[in-house]
């Protein structure tokens, strides 16, 4: 024998009692059942402690009159969405190193030291998979001038294949010692991507290192350029950014925005 009992809505007191034991996600789902459940599951006395625990910076007294009439379940939703956006995995970059050519020119007042146009796929990768690359086949030698610092001008451009775009990573001047074992380090702050690039710091710098070694087979007193390394360095922790982060940065300047 089957018993048929009428289906009735639980009294408001029962809903309020049960609601105290529900997590935010379950409360949000339950509030969608019907109007009476929405009223019960969205009350400030339920959401205020939840909101204050998870997002204390969104408290009414902290933000003043602007949010005084915003319900706590809405404040929680805003805080949750912001936190989710902050930790979400960024999209893969549209660019790859195969799309790029690194053009580097280093010169003194009297001579040209290095002129290189190196496709991205020919760069020597850093073993830590960061945006730092060594450029090989640098053929330049000169007389050692250990006691003298020479003025040099550095220009580093990144060119999009087919000359579809170009971005100047570095255009600066400095001094370097042309002596065995010497090393010159140059850096220049990069612009922030987006509409505020002229006024807001990006937090990254272009980095270039120039090193010299002795060239015994060329005779006493000769030195040659031993290495040229380039990269993008974060000034927050003074570490090189990842390859993907470097490519994401460059695409802001090299890849046209979708309409």
C-alpha positions as CSV (number, residue, x, y, z in Angstrom):
1,X,0.0,0.0,0.0
2,X,1.4,3.4,-0.9
3,X,1.0,6.5,1.1
4,X,0.5,9.8,-0.6
5,X,1.5,12.7,1.5
6,X,1.0,16.2,0.3
7,X,4.1,18.1,-0.7
8,X,4.4,21.3,1.3
9,X,7.1,24.0,1.4
10,X,9.3,23.8,4.5
11,X,8.6,26.6,7.0
12,X,10.8,29.6,6.8
13,X,12.4,28.8,10.2
14,X,13.6,25.4,8.9
15,X,15.1,27.0,5.9
16,X,16.9,29.6,8.0
17,X,18.2,26.9,10.4
18,X,19.5,24.6,7.6
19,X,21.0,27.6,5.7
20,X,23.6,28.2,8.5
21,X,25.2,24.8,7.6
22,X,25.5,25.4,3.9
23,X,28.6,26.5,2.0
24,X,28.4,29.6,-0.3
25,X,28.0,27.6,-3.5
26,X,25.1,25.5,-2.1
27,X,23.5,28.7,-0.7
28,X,23.7,30.3,-4.1
29,X,22.1,27.2,-5.8
30,X,19.4,27.0,-3.1
31,X,18.4,30.6,-3.6
32,X,17.4,29.8,-7.2
33,X,14.7,27.4,-6.2
34,X,11.9,29.9,-5.7
35,X,11.2,33.3,-4.4
36,X,10.8,32.3,-0.7
37,X,14.0,30.3,-0.9
38,X,15.8,33.3,-2.4
39,X,14.7,35.5,0.5
40,X,15.8,32.9,3.0
41,X,19.1,32.0,1.4
42,X,20.2,35.6,0.5
43,X,19.7,37.3,3.8
44,X,22.5,39.5,5.1
45,X,22.7,37.6,8.4
46,X,23.8,34.5,6.5
47,X,26.2,36.2,4.0
48,X,27.8,38.8,6.3
49,X,30.0,36.4,8.2
50,X,30.8,34.5,5.0
51,X,31.8,37.7,3.2
52,X,33.8,39.0,6.1
53,X,35.7,35.8,6.4
54,X,36.6,35.4,2.7
55,X,36.8,39.0,1.6
56,X,37.3,41.3,4.6
57,X,38.4,44.1,2.4
58,X,34.8,44.4,1.0
59,X,33.3,45.2,4.4
60,X,30.7,47.9,4.4
61,X,32.6,50.1,7.0
62,X,35.7,49.9,4.9
63,X,34.1,51.1,1.7
64,X,31.7,53.7,3.2
65,X,28.5,55.0,1.7
66,X,29.2,53.7,-1.8
67,X,28.3,50.1,-0.9
68,X,26.1,50.7,2.1
69,X,23.0,49.4,0.3
70,X,24.7,46.5,-1.5
71,X,23.6,43.1,-0.1
72,X,26.3,40.8,1.3
73,X,25.5,38.0,-1.1
74,X,26.2,40.4,-4.0
75,X,29.5,41.6,-2.3
76,X,30.5,37.9,-2.0
77,X,29.8,37.3,-5.7
78,X,31.9,40.3,-6.7
79,X,34.8,39.3,-4.5
80,X,34.6,35.6,-5.7
81,X,34.6,36.7,-9.4
82,X,37.6,39.0,-8.8
83,X,39.6,36.3,-7.0
84,X,38.8,33.8,-9.8
85,X,40.0,36.2,-12.5
86,X,43.2,36.8,-10.5
87,X,44.2,33.2,-10.4
88,X,42.9,32.0,-13.8
89,X,45.5,30.6,-16.2
90,X,46.4,33.1,-18.9
91,X,45.8,32.2,-22.5
92,X,48.6,30.8,-24.7
93,X,50.4,33.6,-26.5
94,X,49.4,34.2,-30.2
95,X,53.1,34.6,-31.1
96,X,55.8,32.0,-31.1
97,X,59.6,32.5,-31.3
98,X,59.4,31.2,-34.9
99,X,57.4,34.4,-35.8
100,X,60.2,36.7,-34.6
101,X,63.6,38.0,-35.6
102,X,66.0,39.5,-33.1
103,X,67.9,42.4,-34.6
104,X,70.8,43.6,-32.5
105,X,73.3,46.4,-33.2
106,X,76.2,47.4,-30.9
107,X,78.7,50.1,-32.0
108,X,81.2,52.5,-30.7
109,X,81.8,56.0,-32.1
110,X,84.4,54.7,-34.5
111,X,83.4,51.1,-35.4
112,X,80.6,48.7,-35.5
113,X,80.9,45.8,-33.0
114,X,77.9,43.6,-33.6
115,X,75.2,43.6,-36.2
116,X,72.9,40.5,-36.0
117,X,69.5,39.5,-37.4
118,X,68.8,36.2,-35.7
119,X,65.5,34.3,-36.3
120,X,63.9,33.1,-33.1
121,X,64.2,29.4,-33.9
122,X,68.0,29.9,-34.1
123,X,68.4,31.4,-30.7
124,X,70.1,29.4,-27.9
125,X,67.5,28.7,-25.2
126,X,68.2,29.1,-21.5
127,X,67.9,25.7,-19.8
128,X,65.4,27.2,-17.3
129,X,62.9,28.0,-20.1
130,X,62.9,31.7,-19.4
131,X,62.9,34.6,-21.9
132,X,66.7,34.8,-22.0
133,X,68.7,33.9,-25.1
134,X,72.3,33.7,-26.1
135,X,73.3,34.8,-29.6
136,X,76.1,32.9,-31.2
137,X,78.4,33.4,-34.2
138,X,79.5,36.9,-33.0
139,X,82.7,37.7,-34.9
140,X,84.4,40.8,-33.6
141,X,87.8,41.4,-32.2
142,X,89.9,44.4,-31.3
143,X,92.9,45.5,-29.3
144,X,92.6,45.1,-25.6
145,X,92.1,48.4,-23.8
146,X,91.9,47.2,-20.2
147,X,92.3,50.7,-18.6
148,X,89.8,52.4,-20.9
149,X,86.0,52.5,-20.9
150,X,84.5,52.9,-24.4
151,X,81.2,54.5,-25.2
152,X,78.8,52.1,-27.0
153,X,75.3,52.5,-28.4
154,X,72.9,49.5,-28.1
155,X,69.9,48.9,-30.3
156,X,67.8,45.8,-30.0
157,X,64.6,45.4,-32.1
158,X,62.2,42.5,-32.3
159,X,60.8,42.2,-35.8
160,X,57.6,40.2,-36.7
161,X,58.3,37.9,-39.7
162,X,57.7,39.6,-43.0
163,X,58.3,43.0,-41.5
164,X,54.7,43.1,-40.3
165,X,55.7,44.9,-37.2
166,X,58.7,46.0,-35.2
167,X,59.2,46.8,-31.5
168,X,62.2,48.5,-30.0
169,X,63.3,46.6,-26.9
170,X,66.4,48.7,-26.2
171,X,67.9,51.9,-27.6
172,X,70.5,53.2,-25.1
173,X,74.1,54.2,-24.6
174,X,76.6,53.1,-22.0
175,X,80.3,52.3,-21.3
176,X,82.1,49.0,-21.5
177,X,85.7,47.9,-20.9
178,X,87.2,46.2,-24.0
179,X,89.4,43.8,-22.0
180,X,89.5,40.0,-21.5
181,X,86.9,38.8,-19.0
182,X,85.1,42.1,-19.0
183,X,81.3,42.2,-19.2
184,X,78.9,45.0,-20.0
185,X,75.3,44.8,-18.7
186,X,72.7,47.1,-20.2
187,X,69.0,47.5,-19.3
188,X,66.1,49.7,-20.3
189,X,62.6,49.8,-18.8
190,X,60.0,48.6,-21.2
191,X,56.6,50.4,-21.6
192,X,53.5,49.0,-20.1
193,X,51.2,47.4,-22.7
194,X,47.8,49.0,-23.3
195,X,46.5,52.6,-23.3
196,X,48.6,53.7,-20.3
197,X,51.9,52.7,-21.8
198,X,53.3,56.3,-21.5
199,X,52.5,56.8,-17.8
200,X,52.4,53.5,-16.1
201,X,55.5,51.3,-15.4
202,X,55.4,47.8,-16.8
203,X,57.5,46.2,-14.1
204,X,59.9,44.6,-16.8
205,X,63.1,45.7,-18.4
206,X,65.0,44.7,-21.5
207,X,68.3,43.2,-20.6
208,X,71.5,42.8,-22.7
209,X,74.9,41.4,-21.7
210,X,78.0,41.8,-23.7
211,X,81.1,39.7,-22.8
212,X,84.7,39.6,-24.0
213,X,87.4,37.0,-23.9
214,X,91.1,36.9,-25.0
215,X,91.9,35.7,-28.5
216,X,95.3,34.1,-28.3
217,X,95.5,32.8,-31.8
218,X,95.1,36.4,-33.0
219,X,98.1,37.7,-31.1
220,X,98.9,39.3,-27.7
221,X,96.5,42.0,-26.7
222,X,93.6,40.9,-28.8
223,X,90.1,40.4,-27.4
224,X,86.9,39.2,-29.1
225,X,83.2,39.4,-28.3
226,X,82.5,36.2,-26.5
227,X,78.8,36.4,-26.0
228,X,75.7,38.5,-26.5
229,X,72.7,37.6,-24.3
230,X,69.3,39.3,-24.3
231,X,66.2,38.8,-22.2
232,X,63.2,40.3,-20.4
233,X,63.8,40.8,-16.7
234,X,61.1,41.3,-14.0
235,X,62.0,44.1,-11.6
236,X,59.7,42.7,-9.0
237,X,61.9,39.7,-8.2
238,X,64.9,40.4,-10.6
239,X,64.3,37.1,-12.4
240,X,63.8,36.5,-16.1
241,X,60.1,36.1,-17.2
242,X,59.0,32.8,-18.8
243,X,59.1,32.4,-22.5
244,X,55.3,32.5,-22.7
245,X,55.1,35.7,-20.6
246,X,57.7,37.3,-22.8
247,X,55.7,36.4,-25.9
248,X,52.5,37.6,-24.4
249,X,54.2,40.9,-23.7
250,X,55.5,41.3,-27.2
251,X,52.2,40.4,-28.9
252,X,50.7,43.6,-27.4
253,X,53.0,45.6,-29.6
254,X,53.4,43.3,-32.6
255,X,50.0,41.7,-33.1
256,X,47.0,43.9,-34.1
257,X,44.1,43.8,-31.7
258,X,41.0,42.0,-33.0
259,X,38.2,44.3,-33.9
